[in-house]
Amino acid sequence: MIRQYSRSAAMRGVGVIAAGLLLAGSLSACSTTTASDAGTDVSTLQNGKDLGYLRVGIANEPPYTEVNADGSVHGGEPDVLREVLKTMGIGEIQGIITPYDAMIPGLNANRWDVVAAGLFMKQSRCAAVAYSEPIIVSTESYGTPVGNPKNITTLADIQENTDLKIAVLSGGFEEGILKTIELPQDQIVLVKDSRSGMEAVTANRADAFLLPTLSLRSLVQQDPSIEVTDPIEDAPRTGSGAAFRKGDTELLAEYNKQLAIFKETQAYTDIMVKWGFDPEAAKGVTAAELCENEG
């Protein structure tokens, strides 16, 4: 049962609700009630100020998002979100771990107020939610058996060799890439999380695992059972920002205003460098540009 967190609980550092125990069905039955649900005219922005926090849909995929043993939420996206929200009078975030394919439905069902999880922009997602300007711009790579025995380095490689099987996160941006290039379904191996993707490769159920370059490098640091290719040259440039409900125009406008200021600070650079991102990569790139990605 998901219970409503008081401001004092949030400020004591209760950062995350364990998502392994969180099913979409139970969320709809037990979701936190907000002032907006009660039929008042309180906006999400004002409600966040009143409570002292926003509920945030996240993954647990370093370096984009990371949940520590004490339940605190960090990573490139949540750390930026937290700092920007502080400038808006919202002191903390309450993280809820959820699968990628449930993030947008959960946001629009008011189970959380924002998504900050490396949820890369593409046409279908941009039609469903309102993205902030980019926080992170990233590249894609393959995780392959050590030595990359089948020499998989491009999207063209997997299109030309119909025997290859590629693992991707169900509902992830990478699944959309494979659909866009019309890779046959029998070449796609859907997995629930990053660990399952690595296991699919090491157990020979997949020849490669398609994931953001930095995510794969983080996984390999923990378990060198696979290796990471160079960024895929013919993959689309990808990027992510905070995702809000379409109706939260006030929240989005204020967030973008403060984000633009924050991206020029040393604090933003420090967060990006800490998590292995290039702080310059997202500068000059717009959400409108990244929303042109198909999928």
N, C-alpha and C positions, 0 to 999 in steps of 0.2 A: 504494500500500500504506500503510495507516495503521499507524504504529508506536506502541508504548507510550512515553510520555514519562516520563522520570525526574523526580524532584522537582527536581533541579538544573536541568534544562531548563526546567521550568515556571517556576521562580523567576527564570530569566534573562529572562523576559518573552515567551516563545513563547506568543502568545495565541490564534492561530487556525490551523486547518487549512483551506486553500482549498477551498471547497465546490464550486466549479465542477468540480473534479476528483474530487468525491466522489459516487458513485452509490450508491443504496441497496443494490444487489446487492453491490458491492464492499465496502461497509461490513460487511455480514453475514459476509463471508468474512474480513475483515481487522480486525475490531473489537478495541479494546483489551481485554485480559484483566484482570479485577480479582480481588481475593481472593475475592469472592463467587462468581465463575465457577469458581474452583478447588475449590469444594465446602466451604469453610470457613464459619464462622459470623460472619465479620467483616461488620459492617453497612456500608452505604454511607457513613454518617456517620463511622464509625471509619476506614474505608478512605481517605476524604478527608483525615482528620487525618494518617494515616500517610504518604500520598503528598504532602500539602501542597497539593492542588488537587482540584477537581471538574471533570469534563468537562461542557461546557454546549452544548446545541443552541441556535443563534442564527440569526437572519436577518441581512441587512445593510440594514436599513430605518430610517434616522434619522427621528425622534429616539429611537425605541425601542431600536434596536441600530445600532452603527456599527463598522466595521472600518477601522482606519487603515492607511496604507501600510506601516508597520513590523509589521503583523500584530496589534497590540494591539486588544483588544476593549473598546468603551465603549458609551455610550448610556444612556438612563434606566434600563432594566431591568438590564443587566449591572453598571452602576456601583453600584446598590443591592445587588444580589446579592453582589458582591465585598466590600462593606463589612460586610454582615451576616455573611457566612461568616467573615470575619476575627475577629469576636467569638466564633465557634464553634471557633476553632483551625484554620481552613482558610485558608491565606494567599493563594491565587490561583485563577483560573479558566482553563481551557483551552477556547477556543471552537471549535466546529465548525459552519460555515455549512451550512444544509440548507433545502430548500423547506418551506413551512409544512405541506404535506400529509404530509411524512415525519417531522415532529417527534415526534409521539406514538408512531407505530410504532417509531421509532429509540430513543426513551426506554424503551419497554417491552421492546425487544430488547437493552437494556443497551449501546447504542452510545454513549450519554452518560448522565449521572447526573441532569441537571436541564435544563429548558427555560426560558430567560429571553429572550423574543423578541417581546413584545407579542402573545402567543398568547391572544386574548381568550376569556374563559370563556363557555361555553354548555353546554347539557344533554349533548350527545353527548361533548364533551371531558371534562366533569366526571365522566362515567361511566367514562372510560378512564384518567384520571390523578387525582392528588390535588393540588389547587391550594393554594398559600399564600393568606393573606389578600391583598387587592389592593395592588399597588404603584402602579398607574396606573389612573385612570378617565378615559375619553376619549369624544370625540364623532366622528360620521361626517360627511363632506362629499362633494360631487362635484367632480371635476376636469373642467372643460368647456372647449371652445374659448373663446378670449377674447371676452368679451361675452355668454357663455352664450346663444347664439342661439335655442336651443329652450326656454329658461326652465325648466330642470330644477332643482327645489329640494327636492322631497319624494319619498317613496316612492310616494305616491299618483299623482304625475305620471307615473312610469314604468309604473304599473299601468294608467292610463287611456289612455296613448298606446302602442299595440302596435307602432308603427314604431320606437320608441326601442331602441337597443342599449346595454347597460351592461357595461363591462369590470370584472372583479374578479379578484383573485389566486386561482388554483386552490388549493382547500383552505383559503382564508382565511375569517375571520369573515364578511366581506361576502358571500361566496358563500352562506353559510348564511342571511343576511338575505334574499337574493333567493329562495332556496328556501322560506323561511318564508312570504313573501308570495305564493308560488306564481307567480312570474314565469315565463312560458314559456321553455323552454330556448333557443329561437331568438332570444331577446332578450338572452341572457347571452353575453358574450365572455370566455372564460377566458384569463388571461395568466400567465406564469411569474414575473414580478417587476414592481417598480414602474416601471422604465424602459419595459418592454413595454406597461404600461398607458397611460403617457403617449403612446407612439408609436401605440397603437391609436386614441386620440382625434385626434391630429394627422394621422393618415393616413386619418381618416374611416371606420375600421372599427368605431368605437364613438362614441356621442354623449356619453358621460360615463364617468369612471373613479371608482368608489366605493371609498373608502379612508378611514382615519382622518384627521381634519382636519389634525392636526399633520404627519402624513406627507406629505400633499399640499402643505402650505405649505413644508415643507423641500425638496420636489422643485422647486417653483416658484422658490425662491430660486436654485437651480442652473440652471433652464431655464424662463424665463417664457413658454413656448409654450402653456401652458394657464392657466386661472385657477381659483380655489377658491371654492366657494359657502360661504355661512354654514352652520353646523352644521345637519344635517337634523332638523327638529323631530319627525317621526314615526318616526325610527330609534330602536332600543333603546339605552339607556345601556350602554356597554361598559366592560370593564376587564380587567386582566391581573395576574397574579402569577407567581411561580415555579411550575413544574409538576414534580411528583415522581412516581415510581412509587407505585402504591397500597400496595405492601408496605413502603415506606420511611417507616413511621409515626414512628420515632424522629427521623429527619432532619426531617420535616415539623413535628413538635411543637417541636423545638428552634429551627427556623428561624422559625416563627411567634412564638415567645416573644421571640426577639432582634429580629425585624422590628418588633414592636409597640413595643419600646423605641427602636429606631432611628428610627422614624417621628416620634418626638417630639423629635428632635435637630435642630440647625441644619444638620448635615451632610446629612440627608435633604432638607431644604428647599433647600439649595444645589444638590444634584443635580437635583431636579425643576425648579428655576428655570433652571438651566444649559441643560436640554434642552427648555424651553418648556412644561413641565407645571405645573398648579396643585397645589402641595403639600397643599392642603386637600381636594382633590377625593376622594382615596381614604380620607380619615378618616371613620369612621362607616359606610362601605360594606363589606359582608361578601362573602366568596366565595360563601356560600350564596345570597345575593341575586342575584349576577351569574350564578351557575350555573343560574338559572331561565330564562335566555335560551334561546329555542328555536333549532333549527338543528343 
